[in-house]
Amino acid sequence: MGGEYTLYALYVAERKNPLAEGLEAVSRSNLAMQTIRLAD
């Protein structure tokens, strides 16, 4: 389970799918990104 992980978060418009419709079309916030490293 150890390793480096990157988490992404984004607010999108209600009932919208950013994977199908594109981030620019449905985003309601900036893209937040956080990388964490877990030891074995």
mmCIF file of the C-alpha atoms, coordinates in Angstrom:
data_MODEL
# 
_entry.id   MODEL 
# 
loop_
_atom_site.group_PDB 
_atom_site.id 
_atom_site.type_symbol 
_atom_site.label_atom_id 
_atom_site.label_alt_id 
_atom_site.label_comp_id 
_atom_site.label_asym_id 
_atom_site.label_entity_id 
_atom_site.label_seq_id 
_atom_site.pdbx_PDB_ins_code 
_atom_site.Cartn_x 
_atom_site.Cartn_y 
_atom_site.Cartn_z 
_atom_site.occupancy 
_atom_site.B_iso_or_equiv 
_atom_site.pdbx_formal_charge 
_atom_site.auth_seq_id 
_atom_site.auth_comp_id 
_atom_site.auth_asym_id 
_atom_site.auth_atom_id 
_atom_site.pdbx_PDB_model_num 
ATOM 1  C CA . MET A 1 1  ? 0.000   0.000  0.000   1.00 0.00 ? 1  MET A CA 1 
ATOM 2  C CA . GLY A 1 2  ? 2.987   2.285  0.333   1.00 0.00 ? 2  GLY A CA 1 
ATOM 3  C CA . GLY A 1 3  ? 3.746   4.698  -2.466  1.00 0.00 ? 3  GLY A CA 1 
ATOM 4  C CA . GLU A 1 4  ? 2.903   8.122  -3.794  1.00 0.00 ? 4  GLU A CA 1 
ATOM 5  C CA . TYR A 1 5  ? -0.758  9.029  -4.325  1.00 0.00 ? 5  TYR A CA 1 
ATOM 6  C CA . THR A 1 6  ? -2.264  12.129 -5.905  1.00 0.00 ? 6  THR A CA 1 
ATOM 7  C CA . LEU A 1 7  ? -5.784  13.232 -4.951  1.00 0.00 ? 7  LEU A CA 1 
ATOM 8  C CA . TYR A 1 8  ? -7.825  15.619 -7.096  1.00 0.00 ? 8  TYR A CA 1 
ATOM 9  C CA . ALA A 1 9  ? -10.981 17.537 -6.129  1.00 0.00 ? 9  ALA A CA 1 
ATOM 10 C CA . LEU A 1 10 ? -13.272 19.778 -8.152  1.00 0.00 ? 10 LEU A CA 1 
ATOM 11 C CA . TYR A 1 11 ? -16.742 21.208 -7.628  1.00 0.00 ? 11 TYR A CA 1 
ATOM 12 C CA . VAL A 1 12 ? -18.957 20.587 -10.659 1.00 0.00 ? 12 VAL A CA 1 
ATOM 13 C CA . ALA A 1 13 ? -22.416 21.736 -11.669 1.00 0.00 ? 13 ALA A CA 1 
ATOM 14 C CA . GLU A 1 14 ? -25.285 19.662 -10.297 1.00 0.00 ? 14 GLU A CA 1 
ATOM 15 C CA . ARG A 1 15 ? -26.096 16.518 -12.337 1.00 0.00 ? 15 ARG A CA 1 
ATOM 16 C CA . LYS A 1 16 ? -23.047 16.992 -14.584 1.00 0.00 ? 16 LYS A CA 1 
ATOM 17 C CA . ASN A 1 17 ? -20.295 14.485 -15.369 1.00 0.00 ? 17 ASN A CA 1 
ATOM 18 C CA . PRO A 1 18 ? -16.881 16.102 -15.955 1.00 0.00 ? 18 PRO A CA 1 
ATOM 19 C CA . LEU A 1 19 ? -15.524 12.900 -17.502 1.00 0.00 ? 19 LEU A CA 1 
ATOM 20 C CA . ALA A 1 20 ? -18.226 12.846 -20.179 1.00 0.00 ? 20 ALA A CA 1 
ATOM 21 C CA . GLU A 1 21 ? -18.755 16.582 -20.714 1.00 0.00 ? 21 GLU A CA 1 
ATOM 22 C CA . GLY A 1 22 ? -15.281 18.012 -20.116 1.00 0.00 ? 22 GLY A CA 1 
ATOM 23 C CA . LEU A 1 23 ? -13.944 19.914 -17.121 1.00 0.00 ? 23 LEU A CA 1 
ATOM 24 C CA . GLU A 1 24 ? -14.258 23.365 -18.684 1.00 0.00 ? 24 GLU A CA 1 
ATOM 25 C CA . ALA A 1 25 ? -17.969 22.881 -19.380 1.00 0.00 ? 25 ALA A CA 1 
ATOM 26 C CA . VAL A 1 26 ? -19.041 21.835 -15.869 1.00 0.00 ? 26 VAL A CA 1 
ATOM 27 C CA . SER A 1 27 ? -16.420 23.098 -13.375 1.00 0.00 ? 27 SER A CA 1 
ATOM 28 C CA . ARG A 1 28 ? -17.516 25.463 -10.625 1.00 0.00 ? 28 ARG A CA 1 
ATOM 29 C CA . SER A 1 29 ? -14.172 25.774 -8.825  1.00 0.00 ? 29 SER A CA 1 
ATOM 30 C CA . ASN A 1 30 ? -10.451 25.525 -9.353  1.00 0.00 ? 30 ASN A CA 1 
ATOM 31 C CA . LEU A 1 31 ? -8.925  22.064 -9.478  1.00 0.00 ? 31 LEU A CA 1 
ATOM 32 C CA . ALA A 1 32 ? -7.384  21.157 -6.112  1.00 0.00 ? 32 ALA A CA 1 
ATOM 33 C CA . MET A 1 33 ? -4.514  18.680 -6.046  1.00 0.00 ? 33 MET A CA 1 
ATOM 34 C CA . GLN A 1 34 ? -2.656  17.083 -3.135  1.00 0.00 ? 34 GLN A CA 1 
ATOM 35 C CA . THR A 1 35 ? 0.110   14.494 -3.330  1.00 0.00 ? 35 THR A CA 1 
ATOM 36 C CA . ILE A 1 36 ? 0.866   12.245 -0.355  1.00 0.00 ? 36 ILE A CA 1 
ATOM 37 C CA . ARG A 1 37 ? 3.478   9.555  0.192   1.00 0.00 ? 37 ARG A CA 1 
ATOM 38 C CA . LEU A 1 38 ? 2.764   6.520  2.375   1.00 0.00 ? 38 LEU A CA 1 
ATOM 39 C CA . ALA A 1 39 ? 5.554   4.346  3.749   1.00 0.00 ? 39 ALA A CA 1 
ATOM 40 C CA . ASP A 1 40 ? 5.430   0.546  3.536   1.00 0.00 ? 40 ASP A CA 1 
# 
